[in-house]
Amino acid sequence: MRKRSVQILFRLTEDEAEYLHRMVKRSGRSREAFLRTMVMGYRLCENPDPEFYKILRELSAIGNRIDQLAAKANALDFVDAPMLREEAEKWHRFQIDVRKRYLLPRKRP
């Protein structure tokens, strides 16, 4: 059974429909997902360009290498492991912040 059983039909002017289409396209979502999210009070972010995702993958790879270095340094006991671990944690928090800022919808104030 469908989760969403209420159907709403409404009319727009040509200008309103064109604006809605532009906003949906910029968001990278379907029209239905866009409208549902807006109804719930979120402000959608624009869909980032492909370069953003390339940078995010590179940042993720760097973070993974930091984790590997921390594990090796801890095992061999030749680097300040707590400091390296702290830097790795900072890196992961940075990645999460970037995702939240650029990818996730935000609640309007």
N, C-alpha and C positions, 0 to 999 in steps of 0.2 A: 504494500500500500504506500502511496505517496506521502511524504512527510508534509509537503506544502499543499494543502487542499483548497486554499482560498485563492481565487483568481480575480484580479482587478484590471479593469479596462479603463483607460482614460485617453483623452485626446490632447494633442499638442498642436500649436501653430507650426508652420514650416520652419520658422526661425528657432523655435524651442526644440523641435525635433533635430534640426541640424546641430544645434549646440549639444544636445544630449549625445548624438552620434560622435561628435568630436571628443567629448569627455570620456565616453566609453572606450573609444579607440586609444586615447592617451593612457587610460588606466590599464589596458591589456587584459581586461576581464570581459565576460559576456555582459550583455545589457542587463539580464536578469540579476546576475551576481552584483553588478554595479549598483542597481537600484535597491536591492536588498540591503547592501552594506550602507548605502546612504540613508535609508529609512532607519537603520539602527543607530544613526548618529555618528558614523565614522566619516572622516575626510580621507579620500583615497589619494595615494601618491601616484605620480605618473609611472608608467612602466619604464624602468631604466633601459638605456641602450645596451646592445650586446657587449660593449667594452666594459661596462660595469661588472657583468658576470665573469668576464675574463679576469679582471682584477681581483674579484672575490675568490676565484679559484686559486689564483697565485698566492693570495694572502693565506688561504687555507693550507696550501702546500707548505708555506713558510712556517705556519703554526705547527704543522705535523713534524717538520724537521726539528723545530725547537723541542717538541716533546721527546723525540728520539734522542736528541743531544742530552736532555735532562736525564733520561733513563740511563744512558751510557755513562754520563758523568757521575750519577749516583752509584752505579755499579762499580766503577773504577775508582771512585772517591778522589778525583783530581780537580774538580771544579766545585765552586760554591753551589751545591745543589739547591739549597733553599732559595737562593737569589735567582737562579735559573728557573726554578719552578714558579716563583712569583712573576717573573717576566712572561712566562708561558701563560699563566692565568690572566695577566693583563691583556695579552694578545687575544685570548679567547673572548674576554669581555668586550674588547674592541670590535671583534667580528660580529658579536651579537648586537652591539649598538649600531653598527653599519646596516645590518639586516633590518633592524627595527626602523631605522631612519629612512631607508630607501625602499624597502619591500613590503612592510606590513602596513595595513590601514591604521590610521590614528583616530582616536575619538576626538570629536570637535570640542573646543572649550565651552 
